[in-house]
Amino acid sequence: MWWPSRQLEVSTRAGYRSYLDKHFLPFFGDIPMAEILPSTVQAWITKAMASGLAPRSVVKYHVMLHGIFKRAVRDRVIAYNPCADSELPKVITKKPRMLAPVEFERLLACIPLRFAALVLTEIETGLRWGELIALRPRHIDFRRRSITVEETIVEVSKKLSPTGERMIVKPYPKDDEPRTLAVSQELLDVLAARIQGLDLNRGDLIFPSTEASGGRPLSRNTFRTRVWLPALNKAELGFHVRMHDLRHAHASWLLAGGADLKSVMDRLGHSQIQTTQRYLHSLPGADEKALAAFTRIRHASDDGRITRSPERGAPKGLRGA
């Protein structure tokens, strides 16, 4: 009922299937939907928290559960949604630790040479993993110094794949619209050397799983376990960094350097500007720099400077305010 009626991307469908199998079916089992009460859902929340599931994950899975029952109400299978008044755990948002440029250089120095071009491309473009590994020579315009993002590769289990293949190429990125990014000549030189060195054709993957033309897509998990984590351990940064955090660093560096929100939003392929706003003032020391900027403006000249009245001990500029 709920499953076939949804229009879902392959990766989203695979994720939902995993959530159902791992988090919902073991608890709710064969209970008829009409017999699932608000107290039943609350019991699931309590058990999930007791098992160690993070509050943010509980809230995320509850959204999916709510959607299932919402469709059941719409189809008159049940009279009300038992998820409507659930008491959910409080989610505390922590300020992310953003990778600073000097830390990136330390990490890059520990990346094997074979994957250096991939990491350099990621930090300069902020592409999603699927967009990054889907890049081909035909996506690069060396004359205009740009890269066009028009494909993505999603990785799902063969059991849940509609084609039986683990890697599925989609002819459009996550936001459904191709986008073109300006890149530096330095990065173009790195990519040109790679294309020439591997003798890649226009339709070959630039970052395949094997160093050869016509190679298959690189697995995220393979890269993470065999390349990324060993490099991260070697770099000894003192905090955990995911490959995806390079995308966050890219956005943060752009904004710290003075780029406007709309440009960064378009570059990252965000559909909402609120998503991009998360990266404002996220670099280490950003708050101190903001205070220094305020101080410079405040004391730029003596005109209008607030001084303290010797008689009353109150700032003259604030008297009568």
C-alpha positions as CSV (number, residue, x, y, z in Angstrom):
1,M,0.0,0.0,0.0
2,W,2.5,2.7,1.2
3,W,5.5,1.2,-0.6
4,P,4.2,0.9,-4.2
5,S,2.4,4.2,-4.1
6,R,5.6,6.3,-3.5
7,Q,7.6,7.8,-6.4
8,L,11.1,7.2,-5.0
9,E,14.7,7.4,-6.3
10,V,16.6,4.1,-6.3
11,S,18.8,5.2,-3.4
12,T,15.9,6.5,-1.3
13,R,13.9,3.3,-1.9
14,A,16.9,1.2,-0.8
15,G,17.2,3.4,2.4
16,Y,13.6,3.0,3.2
17,R,13.7,-0.7,2.7
18,S,16.7,-0.9,5.1
19,Y,14.8,1.2,7.7
20,L,11.7,-1.0,7.5
21,D,13.7,-4.2,7.9
22,K,16.0,-3.0,10.7
23,H,13.9,-0.6,12.8
24,F,10.2,-1.1,12.2
25,L,9.3,-4.7,11.2
26,P,11.2,-6.3,14.2
27,F,9.0,-4.3,16.6
28,F,5.7,-3.9,14.9
29,G,5.9,-7.3,13.2
30,D,2.5,-8.6,12.1
31,I,0.4,-6.2,14.2
32,P,-2.5,-5.0,12.1
33,M,-2.3,-1.3,11.4
34,A,-5.7,-0.7,13.1
35,E,-4.3,-2.1,16.3
36,I,-1.2,0.1,16.5
37,L,-2.0,2.8,19.1
38,P,-0.2,6.0,20.0
39,S,1.1,4.0,23.1
40,T,2.5,1.4,20.7
41,V,4.4,4.0,18.8
42,Q,5.6,5.5,22.0
43,A,6.8,2.1,23.2
44,W,8.8,1.8,19.9
45,I,10.4,5.2,20.6
46,T,11.3,4.2,24.2
47,K,12.9,0.9,23.0
48,A,14.8,2.6,20.2
49,M,16.3,5.1,22.7
50,A,17.1,2.3,25.2
51,S,18.9,0.4,22.4
52,G,21.3,3.3,21.9
53,L,19.8,4.9,18.8
54,A,20.6,8.6,18.6
55,P,17.8,11.1,19.2
56,R,18.3,12.5,15.7
57,S,17.9,9.0,14.2
58,V,14.8,8.3,16.2
59,V,13.2,11.6,15.0
60,K,14.2,10.8,11.4
61,Y,12.7,7.3,11.5
62,H,9.6,8.6,13.2
63,V,9.1,10.9,10.2
64,M,9.0,7.9,7.9
65,L,6.7,6.0,10.3
66,H,4.4,9.1,10.4
67,G,4.3,9.1,6.6
68,I,3.3,5.5,6.4
69,F,0.3,6.0,8.7
70,K,-0.6,9.3,7.0
71,R,-1.1,7.4,3.8
72,A,-3.1,4.7,5.6
73,V,-5.4,7.4,7.0
74,R,-5.7,8.9,3.5
75,D,-6.7,5.5,2.1
76,R,-9.2,5.0,4.9
77,V,-7.3,2.0,6.2
78,I,-7.2,3.5,9.7
79,A,-9.1,6.4,11.2
80,Y,-6.3,8.4,12.8
81,N,-2.5,8.6,12.7
82,P,-1.0,7.0,15.9
83,C,2.2,9.0,15.3
84,A,0.4,12.4,15.5
85,D,1.2,13.1,19.2
86,S,4.3,11.1,19.8
87,E,6.7,12.4,22.5
88,L,10.1,12.5,20.7
89,P,13.5,12.9,22.2
90,K,15.1,16.3,22.2
91,V,17.7,16.8,19.4
92,I,20.6,19.0,20.4
93,T,22.3,20.5,17.4
94,K,26.0,20.8,17.9
95,K,28.1,23.3,16.0
96,P,30.2,21.2,13.5
97,R,34.0,21.3,13.6
98,M,34.9,22.6,10.2
99,L,38.2,21.6,8.5
100,A,40.6,24.5,8.2
101,P,42.8,25.0,5.2
102,V,46.0,24.1,7.1
103,E,44.4,20.9,8.4
104,F,43.3,20.0,4.9
105,E,46.9,20.3,3.7
106,R,48.0,17.9,6.4
107,L,45.4,15.4,5.4
108,L,46.1,15.8,1.7
109,A,49.8,15.0,2.4
110,C,48.7,11.6,3.8
111,I,46.4,10.7,0.8
112,P,48.0,8.2,-1.6
113,L,49.1,9.9,-4.8
114,R,46.7,7.9,-6.9
115,F,43.7,9.6,-5.1
116,A,45.2,13.1,-4.7
117,A,43.4,14.4,-7.8
118,L,40.1,13.1,-6.5
119,V,40.5,14.8,-3.1
120,L,41.7,18.1,-4.7
121,T,38.7,18.0,-7.0
122,E,36.4,17.5,-4.0
123,I,37.8,20.4,-2.0
124,E,37.6,22.8,-4.9
125,T,34.1,21.8,-6.2
126,G,32.3,20.5,-3.1
127,L,30.6,17.8,-5.2
128,R,28.5,15.1,-3.6
129,W,30.3,11.7,-3.7
130,G,28.0,10.3,-6.4
131,E,28.6,13.4,-8.6
132,L,32.4,13.3,-8.0
133,I,32.8,9.7,-9.1
134,A,30.5,10.2,-12.1
135,L,32.8,12.9,-13.6
136,R,34.0,12.2,-17.1
137,P,36.4,14.2,-19.4
138,R,33.4,15.4,-21.4
139,H,32.1,17.2,-18.3
140,I,35.2,19.5,-18.3
141,D,35.5,22.6,-20.4
142,F,39.2,23.4,-20.4
143,R,38.7,26.6,-22.5
144,R,36.0,28.1,-20.2
145,R,37.7,26.6,-17.1
146,S,34.6,24.9,-15.8
147,I,33.1,21.6,-14.8
148,T,29.4,20.6,-15.5
149,V,27.7,18.4,-13.1
150,E,25.1,16.4,-15.0
151,E,25.3,12.8,-13.7
152,T,25.5,11.0,-10.4
153,I,26.2,7.4,-9.4
154,V,24.3,5.8,-6.6
155,E,25.4,2.7,-4.8
156,V,22.8,0.2,-3.5
157,S,22.8,-3.4,-2.5
158,K,22.3,-5.8,-5.4
159,K,19.3,-7.2,-3.5
160,L,17.5,-3.9,-3.7
161,S,18.8,-2.8,-7.1
162,P,16.2,-2.7,-9.9
163,T,18.9,-3.6,-12.4
164,G,20.8,-6.1,-10.2
165,E,23.8,-3.8,-10.4
166,R,25.3,-2.3,-7.3
167,M,26.3,0.9,-9.1
168,I,23.6,2.8,-10.9
169,V,24.2,5.8,-13.1
170,K,21.6,8.5,-13.1
171,P,21.6,11.1,-15.9
172,Y,20.9,13.9,-13.5
173,P,22.3,15.1,-10.1
174,K,20.5,15.1,-6.8
175,D,18.8,18.4,-7.4
176,D,17.6,17.2,-10.8
177,E,19.3,20.2,-12.6
178,P,22.8,20.2,-14.2
179,R,25.0,23.0,-12.8
180,T,28.3,24.4,-14.0
181,L,31.2,25.3,-11.7
182,A,34.2,27.5,-12.3
183,V,37.4,25.8,-11.4
184,S,41.0,26.9,-11.2
185,Q,43.6,26.4,-13.8
186,E,45.6,24.5,-11.2
187,L,42.9,21.9,-10.9
188,L,42.4,21.7,-14.6
189,D,46.1,20.9,-15.0
190,V,45.8,18.1,-12.5
191,L,42.8,16.6,-14.2
192,A,44.4,17.0,-17.7
193,A,47.4,15.1,-16.5
194,R,45.2,12.4,-15.2
195,I,43.1,12.1,-18.3
196,Q,46.3,11.9,-20.5
197,G,48.1,9.5,-18.1
198,L,45.2,7.0,-18.1
199,D,44.4,7.6,-21.8
200,L,40.8,8.3,-20.9
201,N,38.1,8.7,-23.6
202,R,35.5,11.4,-23.3
203,G,33.0,9.0,-21.7
204,D,35.3,7.3,-19.3
205,L,35.2,7.9,-15.6
206,I,37.9,10.1,-14.3
207,F,38.1,8.4,-10.9
208,P,37.4,4.7,-11.6
209,S,38.0,1.8,-9.2
210,T,41.0,0.8,-11.2
211,E,43.6,3.0,-12.8
212,A,42.6,2.3,-16.4
213,S,40.3,3.7,-19.1
214,G,36.8,2.2,-19.1
215,G,37.0,1.5,-15.4
216,R,34.0,0.9,-13.2
217,P,32.8,3.3,-10.5
218,L,34.7,3.6,-7.3
219,S,32.9,2.4,-4.2
220,R,32.4,4.8,-1.4
221,N,33.0,2.2,1.3
222,T,36.1,0.9,-0.4
223,F,37.6,4.3,-0.6
224,R,36.7,5.1,3.0
225,T,38.2,1.9,4.5
226,R,41.3,1.5,2.3
227,V,42.2,5.1,1.6
228,W,40.4,7.8,3.7
229,L,40.6,6.3,7.2
230,P,44.3,5.3,7.0
231,A,45.1,8.8,5.8
232,L,43.0,10.4,8.5
233,N,44.8,8.3,11.2
234,K,48.2,9.2,9.8
235,A,47.3,13.0,9.6
236,E,46.4,13.0,13.4
237,L,44.1,16.0,13.2
238,G,42.6,15.3,16.6
239,F,39.0,15.1,15.3
240,H,37.1,12.9,12.9
241,V,36.6,14.0,9.3
242,R,34.5,12.3,6.7
243,M,35.1,12.7,3.0
244,H,31.7,14.4,2.8
245,D,33.1,17.0,5.2
246,L,35.2,18.4,2.4
247,R,32.0,19.5,0.8
248,H,31.1,21.3,4.0
249,A,34.6,22.8,4.1
250,H,34.3,24.0,0.5
251,A,31.1,25.9,1.4
252,S,32.6,27.3,4.6
253,W,35.7,28.5,2.9
254,L,33.7,30.2,0.1
255,L,31.6,32.1,2.6
256,A,34.5,33.0,4.8
257,G,36.3,34.4,1.7
258,G,33.4,36.7,0.9
259,A,31.2,34.7,-1.6
260,D,27.5,35.5,-1.4
261,L,25.0,33.0,-0.2
262,K,23.2,32.6,-3.5
263,S,26.4,31.9,-5.4
264,V,27.4,29.2,-2.9
265,M,23.9,27.8,-2.9
266,D,24.0,27.4,-6.7
267,R,27.5,26.0,-6.6
268,L,26.6,23.2,-4.2
269,G,23.3,22.5,-5.8
270,H,21.2,23.3,-2.7
271,S,17.5,23.7,-3.3
272,Q,17.0,25.9,-0.2
273,I,19.2,28.8,0.9
274,Q,18.6,27.7,4.6
275,T,20.8,24.7,3.9
276,T,23.7,26.9,2.7
277,Q,23.3,29.2,5.7
278,R,24.5,26.5,8.0
279,Y,28.0,27.1,6.8
280,L,28.1,30.8,7.8
281,H,30.8,31.5,10.5
282,S,31.7,27.8,10.8
283,L,35.5,28.1,10.4
284,P,37.6,27.9,13.6
285,G,38.1,31.5,14.9
286,A,35.2,32.9,12.9
287,D,33.6,34.4,16.0
288,E,36.9,36.2,16.9
289,K,37.2,37.5,13.4
290,A,33.6,38.8,13.5
291,L,34.4,40.6,16.8
292,A,37.6,42.1,15.4
293,A,35.6,43.3,12.3
294,F,33.1,45.0,14.7
295,T,35.9,46.6,16.7
296,R,37.5,48.0,13.6
297,I,34.3,49.6,12.4
298,R,33.4,50.9,15.8
299,H,36.8,52.6,16.3
300,A,37.4,53.6,12.7
301,S,37.4,57.2,13.7
302,D,36.9,59.4,16.7
303,D,33.7,60.9,15.2
304,G,30.7,59.7,17.1
305,R,32.8,57.5,19.4
306,I,31.0,56.6,22.6
307,T,32.9,58.1,25.6
308,R,32.1,57.9,29.3
309,S,30.8,60.9,31.1
310,P,33.0,61.8,34.1
311,E,30.0,63.2,36.0
312,R,27.5,60.5,35.7
313,G,29.7,57.5,34.7
314,A,27.4,56.7,31.7
315,P,28.4,56.7,28.0
316,K,27.6,60.1,26.5
317,G,26.4,58.6,23.3
318,L,23.8,56.6,25.3
319,R,22.5,59.4,27.5
320,G,18.8,59.8,27.2
321,A,18.4,56.7,25.1
